[in-house]
Amino acid sequence: MVANIRVMTKEDKQAVMEMMETFYNSPAVSTNGSREIFEKDIANCVGDSPYLEGFIFENGGQILGYGMIAKSFSTEFGKPCIWIEDLYIKPAYRGAGIGSSFFDYLEAKFTDCIFRLEVEPENTRAVCVYQKNGFTTLPYMEMKKE
């Protein structure tokens, strides 16, 4: 299936909210998020944030999934870093090459960047897709403080 990839707009809010609620309540994500966080994320994607961009995958006007990326700089790798924060494809459209198309799209849009993402090890289907697209495992853990 061919998916058109376009920039997320404010008109996509309801559809993206529904997909985020599904995604963040699945075993693919270790945190549940909240409606408040999802609304902030979408507002940043469709607003003028220099850090977050959102994308919609669609075919014939039907939304198949979404992606969100965060931009930073990696001193570890000495170049801009694109964090693939969210990548959600509705179950009926998984395995159709949409994820790989999104990676190709990002690599064409953001040249000379390092691409990073997080994945739950148990999400073997996603791990296979990421490996097929050139991602490798880093040998360290990530930590956070709120």
trRosetta pair geometry for C-beta under 8 A, 3 or more apart (Angstrom, degrees):
i j d omega theta_ij theta_ji phi_ij phi_ji
1 59 6.1 -58 173 -74 109 162
1 64 7.7 167 123 -115 138 157
1 93 6.4 -87 64 -145 152 94
1 96 4.1 -6 33 -179 103 138
1 97 7.3 173 54 45 64 94
1 98 7.2 -15 83 -57 102 97
2 59 6.5 127 85 -113 63 112
3 57 4.4 3 172 -172 136 98
3 58 6.6 120 -162 50 81 21
3 59 5.5 -77 -109 -55 58 97
3 64 5.5 -100 -120 48 122 148
3 65 7.8 -12 -150 38 154 99
3 93 7.6 86 -76 178 127 136
3 96 7.4 106 -33 108 111 119
3 97 8.0 -175 8 92 106 78
3 98 4.6 46 2 -118 152 97
3 101 5.9 155 55 74 102 154
4 57 7.3 150 73 -157 46 47
4 58 5.3 -31 61 69 96 78
4 59 6.6 149 8 -87 85 48
5 55 5.6 4 -173 179 94 124
5 56 7.4 160 -151 79 48 46
5 57 5.8 -18 -98 -100 72 69
5 101 6.6 -175 -37 131 125 106
5 102 6.2 149 -105 -102 141 70
5 105 4.9 -41 73 -100 161 167
6 55 6.8 154 79 -155 30 74
6 56 5.4 -20 65 58 83 94
6 58 6.9 -27 20 24 110 112
7 53 7.1 -70 -133 -172 92 100
7 54 7.2 87 -170 82 60 64
7 55 6.3 -56 -109 -105 34 63
7 56 7.6 16 103 14 15 88
8 12 5.1 -110 -157 59 81 148
8 16 6.6 44 -144 -70 129 148
8 42 7.3 -119 150 -146 141 76
8 45 4.9 4 73 143 137 125
8 46 5.7 -96 114 -72 94 87
8 53 7.7 153 24 171 103 59
8 54 3.3 -23 15 105 145 109
8 55 6.0 -99 -33 -64 88 12
8 56 5.3 123 -91 -34 68 93
8 66 6.7 50 -87 -145 121 115
9 12 5.4 110 58 -4 63 100
9 46 5.9 88 -158 -126 27 117
9 56 7.9 -47 12 -11 74 136
10 13 5.8 -3 -173 -36 53 111
10 46 4.7 136 -65 161 68 157
12 15 5.4 -69 -167 52 66 109
12 16 5.2 61 138 -25 94 111
12 42 7.8 -153 93 -151 89 115
12 46 7.6 175 46 -75 100 129
12 54 7.7 -170 86 126 141 131
12 56 5.5 -129 -121 -75 152 136
12 63 7.2 131 -139 -100 100 144
12 66 7.6 133 163 -99 133 129
13 16 6.0 -67 -145 41 24 106
13 17 6.1 28 159 -24 65 107
13 42 5.4 101 -124 161 80 149
13 46 7.6 -63 -70 -9 92 153
14 17 5.7 -51 -147 32 29 114
14 18 6.6 28 155 -17 62 104
15 18 5.9 -55 -154 34 31 111
15 19 6.5 25 152 -14 65 107
15 56 8.0 53 97 -127 131 121
15 63 5.0 84 170 46 148 166
15 66 7.9 142 119 -47 96 126
16 19 5.7 -56 -146 40 35 109
16 20 6.0 37 154 -22 68 106
16 38 7.8 173 125 179 90 104
16 42 5.5 139 97 -104 138 121
16 54 7.1 14 -126 -176 153 143
16 56 7.7 -93 -74 -93 105 97
16 66 5.3 62 -119 -57 92 168
17 20 5.8 -56 -145 36 28 111
17 21 6.4 30 156 -20 63 105
17 35 7.4 35 -156 -139 111 81
17 38 5.6 104 -126 140 72 134
17 39 7.4 20 -102 -76 112 68
17 42 6.9 -43 -64 -41 80 152
18 21 5.9 -53 -150 33 29 111
18 22 6.6 27 153 -15 63 106
19 22 5.7 -56 -151 38 34 111
19 23 6.0 34 153 -20 69 110
19 63 7.8 -111 -45 136 136 125
19 65 6.8 141 -149 -140 148 51
19 66 5.6 132 90 16 154 115
19 88 5.1 145 165 110 112 143
19 90 7.2 -88 -115 -72 108 84
20 23 5.5 -55 -139 41 31 112
20 24 5.8 16 167 -8 68 113
20 33 6.8 -88 163 103 104 159
20 38 4.5 143 113 -129 152 123
20 41 7.4 150 -118 69 153 140
20 42 7.9 -110 -26 -51 150 108
20 66 7.9 -40 -56 63 81 137
20 86 7.2 -30 -109 -144 88 155
20 88 7.4 -161 -84 -1 45 161
21 24 6.4 -58 -133 45 22 100
21 25 6.2 5 166 -3 59 118
21 35 7.6 10 -86 -88 106 78
21 38 7.1 -23 -57 -74 72 165
22 25 6.3 -78 -148 47 21 98
22 26 6.5 29 154 -38 62 112
22 88 7.4 123 83 -166 102 139
23 26 5.8 -61 -156 18 28 117
23 28 6.6 -64 -163 72 71 124
23 29 6.2 72 149 -18 76 136
23 86 6.7 68 140 -153 161 109
23 88 4.3 -76 -84 -97 134 137
24 29 5.1 -63 -126 79 49 156
24 31 6.9 -37 -157 100 99 67
24 32 5.5 94 150 -168 100 37
24 33 4.0 -52 -158 23 158 121
24 38 7.6 -125 -1 -73 149 114
25 29 7.9 7 -10 57 16 116
25 32 6.1 41 -90 -139 66 87
26 29 6.2 78 65 18 76 90
27 120 6.7 -139 149 94 73 163
27 122 6.4 -68 154 98 119 127
27 123 7.0 171 114 -75 89 90
28 119 7.9 -49 -166 -151 80 70
28 120 5.9 -167 -157 22 35 124
28 123 4.9 75 -121 -100 74 139
28 126 6.6 98 -137 -23 111 149
29 32 7.6 133 108 -87 114 29
29 33 7.5 -12 141 -17 148 106
29 120 7.1 -132 -75 -33 16 123
30 120 6.1 149 -50 -89 92 110
33 37 5.0 -128 -165 74 86 134
33 38 6.0 81 153 -52 129 90
34 37 4.8 96 53 7 77 100
34 38 7.0 -142 94 -5 40 87
35 38 5.6 -54 -145 37 32 113
35 39 6.3 35 155 -21 65 104
36 39 5.9 -54 -150 34 28 111
36 40 6.6 27 152 -17 62 106
37 40 5.7 -56 -151 37 34 111
37 41 6.2 36 152 -22 67 105
38 41 5.6 -52 -148 34 32 114
38 42 6.4 28 156 -15 65 106
39 42 5.9 -55 -146 39 30 108
39 43 6.2 33 154 -21 64 108
40 43 5.6 -55 -145 37 30 113
40 44 6.4 28 156 -17 64 106
41 44 5.9 -60 -153 37 28 109
41 45 6.4 29 151 -21 64 107
41 52 6.9 -132 -156 179 66 156
41 54 7.8 106 149 -74 86 124
41 68 6.5 -16 176 -130 115 164
41 86 7.9 72 172 -13 147 141
42 45 5.5 -53 -148 34 34 114
42 46 6.3 8 163 1 69 109
42 54 6.8 22 -128 -53 55 165
43 46 6.5 -69 -142 49 25 92
43 47 5.5 23 161 -23 66 123
44 47 5.7 -58 -126 41 25 110
44 49 4.0 15 -165 -14 85 156
44 51 7.1 -36 178 71 128 93
44 52 4.2 48 129 61 118 135
45 49 7.4 -29 -60 43 22 124
45 52 5.5 -78 -77 130 62 104
45 53 6.1 83 -140 -167 75 22
45 54 3.0 30 -164 -12 139 118
45 68 6.1 -86 -90 -120 127 104
46 54 6.7 -36 -49 41 69 127
49 52 4.8 7 106 40 139 87
50 71 7.0 -84 146 64 69 129
51 70 5.7 1 163 -153 85 80
51 71 5.6 -145 -144 49 44 83
51 72 7.6 33 -140 -65 93 73
52 68 6.4 -5 -167 -174 98 105
52 69 7.3 162 -149 84 51 46
52 70 5.5 -21 -95 -101 72 72
52 71 7.7 -146 -64 10 29 81
52 85 7.6 -22 -130 9 97 152
53 68 7.0 167 85 -152 45 58
53 69 5.3 -8 58 57 93 92
53 71 7.5 52 -4 -27 103 107
54 66 6.5 -8 -173 -176 97 113
54 67 7.2 162 -156 87 53 49
54 68 5.0 -21 -102 -101 75 82
55 66 6.5 155 84 -161 55 63
55 67 4.5 -6 58 59 107 93
55 68 7.4 -173 20 -76 73 37
55 69 7.7 33 -6 -4 111 99
55 102 7.0 146 99 -135 146 107
55 105 7.7 134 -154 112 161 145
56 63 5.9 -67 -168 -128 110 100
56 65 7.9 159 -160 90 50 43
56 66 5.5 -28 -106 -106 55 82
57 63 7.2 95 75 -164 57 61
57 64 4.5 -70 110 69 99 100
57 65 4.4 6 46 60 123 83
57 66 6.7 -148 11 -76 83 30
57 67 7.2 69 -32 -11 103 97
57 89 6.8 -22 61 -109 152 87
57 93 7.8 171 117 127 127 151
57 98 5.2 68 -169 -167 154 123
57 101 7.8 113 -126 82 118 121
57 102 6.9 -64 -77 -70 122 112
58 61 6.4 -8 170 -143 127 8
58 62 6.0 160 -158 77 84 40
58 63 5.1 -44 -96 -99 96 46
58 64 5.9 169 -102 4 32 87
59 62 5.7 -24 67 58 69 94
59 64 5.9 47 3 -38 97 127
63 66 7.4 1 -175 -54 114 89
63 90 7.9 105 117 -24 74 128
64 89 6.3 -4 144 -149 89 80
64 90 5.8 -121 -169 24 50 105
64 93 4.4 -7 -162 21 109 178
64 98 6.2 -142 122 -112 133 157
65 87 7.6 31 157 178 128 56
65 88 5.1 -165 -158 104 97 60
65 89 3.7 -51 -70 -106 156 49
65 90 5.6 -146 -69 -9 82 69
65 93 6.6 -138 -26 77 110 133
65 98 6.2 112 35 137 135 148
66 86 6.8 6 107 117 92 118
66 88 5.7 9 53 57 74 97
67 84 6.8 -42 -168 -155 111 93
67 86 6.1 175 -149 94 41 72
67 87 4.9 11 -113 -105 94 67
67 88 7.4 -180 -78 25 52 61
67 102 5.4 132 -38 -158 158 143
68 84 7.9 122 82 -167 49 50
68 85 4.6 -47 98 67 98 111
68 86 4.1 42 30 37 101 103
69 82 5.3 -11 -172 -173 127 96
69 83 6.4 149 -162 75 66 52
69 84 5.7 -34 -103 -104 84 49
69 85 6.2 166 -112 7 23 90
69 106 6.8 144 -75 -122 153 126
70 82 7.6 147 73 -161 43 48
70 83 4.3 -14 59 59 95 111
70 85 5.2 76 -14 -47 102 122
71 80 6.8 -18 -163 -174 93 109
71 81 7.3 142 -160 81 46 58
71 82 6.2 -20 -102 -105 67 64
71 83 7.6 -149 -68 20 20 81
72 80 7.5 154 89 -161 35 64
72 81 4.8 -22 73 64 83 107
72 83 6.7 31 13 -16 109 111
73 79 7.4 -140 -151 127 74 22
73 80 5.6 -55 -104 -108 68 50
73 81 6.1 138 -135 8 12 92
74 77 4.2 24 107 35 128 96
74 78 7.1 -40 96 6 80 23
74 79 6.3 -1 54 61 96 56
74 80 7.5 72 12 161 81 11
74 81 4.0 94 -32 -55 103 125
74 114 5.3 -37 26 46 149 138
74 116 7.8 123 -74 -24 139 133
75 78 6.9 35 -157 -77 35 49
77 81 7.0 114 48 -80 125 101
77 114 4.4 57 96 -47 164 152
79 112 5.9 -127 -157 153 136 81
79 113 6.0 -169 137 -123 112 37
79 114 5.7 126 76 -16 106 92
80 110 7.1 -120 104 -173 128 111
80 112 7.3 77 35 107 100 77
80 113 4.6 -50 88 -114 94 94
80 114 7.4 -179 93 24 45 72
81 113 6.5 151 -104 -173 19 93
81 114 5.0 -24 -110 68 75 97
81 115 7.7 154 -161 -93 61 22
81 116 6.0 -1 -171 6 108 116
82 106 6.3 172 132 -179 157 121
82 110 5.2 96 -50 107 144 167
82 113 5.0 54 -9 146 104 142
82 114 7.3 180 27 85 69 46
82 115 5.1 -22 70 -109 99 70
82 116 7.3 161 83 25 49 68
83 116 5.2 -29 -108 74 68 94
83 117 6.8 133 -167 -88 60 51
84 87 5.7 9 164 -41 115 115
84 106 7.4 -55 -84 -88 108 172
84 115 6.5 33 -25 -175 106 97
84 116 7.1 -167 17 88 77 40
84 117 4.0 -25 61 -86 103 112
85 117 7.9 -140 -61 -125 19 80
87 99 6.2 73 169 -124 130 97
87 102 6.7 159 -133 97 113 158
87 117 7.4 -10 -4 -139 125 144
87 126 7.9 137 85 -141 118 117
89 93 5.3 -116 172 89 102 100
89 94 5.2 133 101 -84 119 72
89 96 8.0 -164 177 39 143 98
89 98 5.1 136 -114 79 137 136
89 99 6.3 -93 -27 -53 139 90
90 93 5.2 62 66 20 84 105
90 94 7.6 -136 93 -34 38 82
91 94 5.8 -37 -148 -2 37 116
93 96 5.3 -64 -176 17 68 135
93 98 6.0 37 144 -17 111 145
94 98 7.8 -87 -110 35 37 115
94 125 7.4 30 171 154 134 141
97 100 5.0 -55 -160 46 68 114
97 101 5.7 75 139 -29 84 100
98 101 5.6 -54 -148 35 32 114
98 102 6.5 35 152 -23 64 103
99 102 5.6 -53 -152 32 32 113
99 103 6.7 32 151 -17 64 101
99 126 8.0 -163 -130 -132 163 72
99 129 5.0 20 99 173 149 141
99 133 7.5 -119 130 -35 95 147
100 103 5.7 -50 -151 34 36 111
100 104 6.5 37 151 -18 65 104
100 129 6.9 -126 -56 -165 82 95
100 132 7.1 -55 -92 107 115 115
100 133 5.7 -167 -118 -83 76 116
101 104 5.6 -53 -150 37 34 113
101 105 6.2 40 150 -24 66 105
102 105 5.4 -50 -147 34 33 116
102 106 6.4 32 155 -18 65 104
103 106 5.8 -54 -147 37 32 110
103 107 6.3 30 156 -18 65 107
103 115 7.5 99 -143 163 90 167
103 133 4.6 43 92 -168 175 145
103 134 8.0 158 168 35 143 101
104 107 5.9 -57 -147 38 29 110
104 108 6.4 26 156 -16 64 108
105 108 6.0 -62 -153 38 27 108
105 109 6.2 18 155 -14 65 114
106 109 5.7 -62 -141 42 31 107
106 110 5.8 -20 175 27 71 108
106 115 6.6 95 123 -108 133 133
107 110 7.0 -69 -120 61 20 74
107 111 7.5 62 173 -94 56 56
107 115 7.4 -60 -80 -41 82 142
108 111 7.5 -7 -162 -64 23 87
110 113 4.4 -17 145 8 107 147
110 115 7.8 124 88 -77 127 96
115 135 7.4 -89 100 -93 105 96
117 130 6.7 -133 67 -122 133 135
117 135 6.8 -41 39 -128 108 151
118 142 7.2 -72 -98 17 124 149
119 123 5.6 -120 179 66 94 122
119 126 5.3 -166 -144 114 126 122
119 127 5.7 156 128 -79 148 75
119 130 6.3 -129 -38 -11 154 156
120 123 4.5 90 68 -9 91 107
120 126 7.9 70 48 56 75 135
121 127 7.1 39 -144 -70 43 142
123 126 4.3 1 138 31 113 118
123 127 6.2 136 94 -24 71 88
124 127 5.3 -52 -142 36 36 116
124 128 6.3 40 158 -22 67 102
125 128 5.9 -55 -155 32 29 112
125 129 6.7 28 149 -17 63 104
126 129 5.6 -53 -150 35 37 112
126 130 6.2 34 154 -18 69 106
127 130 5.8 -57 -148 38 30 110
127 131 6.2 29 155 -17 66 108
128 131 5.8 -55 -144 39 29 109
128 132 6.2 34 155 -23 64 107
129 132 5.7 -56 -149 35 28 114
129 133 6.5 13 155 -6 63 112
130 133 5.9 -69 -151 46 30 103
130 135 4.0 -42 165 48 94 138
131 134 7.8 129 -173 -4 30 8
131 135 6.1 -85 -81 66 36 80
131 136 7.5 74 -119 -91 75 47
